[in-house]
Amino acid sequence: MKRTVYWTYFAEKKLDSIYSYYTNIAGKRVAQKLVNEIVEKSIKMEKSPFIGQLEPLLENRKEKFRYIIHGNFKLIYWINELKNQIEIVNLFDCRQNPVLLEAQTK
């Protein structure tokens, strides 16, 4: 069954921050391309929501968080069966300290 992809406010803000950062260092074209690729990857999850691996740093949570990688970023999500949706909760830059992932993901 196809599920819809839902971006939380926090994840959307992270995507906006990525766009702003890459606009400043590489230009609008590069920033838009990166953001489009990340969004495209999230849309592909509608058909295959279990494609992502379980996130070991978040295994103590009630939700079973999964992730997929795009470049330096992890799209952190979980499958909300009650709402029949895939909830993207974080877009984590893997160049950061991994301890920050648990603190950031609510």
C-alpha positions in Angstrom: 0.0 0.0 0.0 1.3 3.4 -0.9 2.0 5.8 1.9 2.3 9.6 1.7 5.5 11.4 2.7 5.2 14.0 5.4 8.0 16.4 6.3 7.9 17.6 9.9 8.5 21.3 10.6 11.9 20.5 12.0 12.9 18.5 8.9 11.6 21.3 6.6 13.7 23.8 8.5 16.8 21.7 8.1 16.1 21.4 4.3 15.8 25.2 4.2 19.1 25.6 6.1 20.8 23.3 3.6 19.5 25.3 0.7 20.7 28.6 2.3 24.1 27.2 3.2 24.8 25.8 -0.3 23.4 28.9 -1.9 26.1 30.9 -0.1 29.0 28.6 -0.8 28.1 27.1 -4.2 25.3 29.2 -5.7 21.6 28.8 -6.2 21.8 26.2 -9.0 23.8 23.8 -6.9 21.7 24.4 -3.8 18.4 23.8 -5.7 19.8 20.7 -7.3 20.8 19.2 -3.9 17.4 20.0 -2.4 15.6 18.6 -5.4 17.6 15.4 -5.1 16.8 15.0 -1.4 13.1 15.6 -2.0 13.0 13.1 -4.9 14.6 10.5 -2.7 11.9 11.0 -0.1 9.2 10.7 -2.7 10.6 7.3 -3.8 10.1 6.1 -0.3 6.3 6.1 -0.9 6.6 2.9 -2.9 9.3 1.3 -0.7 9.1 2.7 2.8 11.2 -0.1 4.3 14.1 0.5 2.0 16.0 2.4 4.8 18.0 0.7 7.4 17.1 0.9 11.1 18.9 3.8 12.8 21.0 2.2 15.6 21.5 5.6 17.4 17.8 5.8 17.8 16.9 2.2 18.7 15.8 3.1 22.2 12.9 5.1 20.8 9.3 3.9 20.6 9.2 4.6 16.9 11.4 2.5 14.6 13.5 5.2 13.0 15.0 4.4 9.6 17.3 6.3 7.4 18.4 6.6 3.8 21.6 8.4 2.7 21.9 11.1 0.1 25.4 12.5 -0.2 26.4 13.7 3.3 22.9 13.6 4.6 20.7 11.1 6.4 17.0 11.4 5.9 15.7 10.1 9.2 12.1 8.8 9.1 9.6 6.4 10.6 6.5 4.7 9.2 3.4 5.9 11.0 1.0 3.0 10.3 -2.0 4.8 12.0 -1.8 7.8 9.6 -0.5 5.7 6.7 2.4 8.0 6.2 6.2 8.2 6.2 7.3 10.9 8.6 10.6 12.5 7.8 11.7 13.9 11.2 15.3 15.0 10.5 17.8 15.6 7.8 21.1 15.0 9.5 24.5 16.0 8.2 26.7 12.9 8.7 29.8 15.1 9.1 28.5 16.2 12.5 29.1 14.3 15.7 26.7 11.4 15.7 25.7 12.1 19.3 23.9 15.2 18.0 21.5 12.9 16.0 19.8 11.6 19.1 19.5 15.1 20.6 18.0 16.6 17.4 15.5 13.9 16.6 12.3 14.3 18.5 
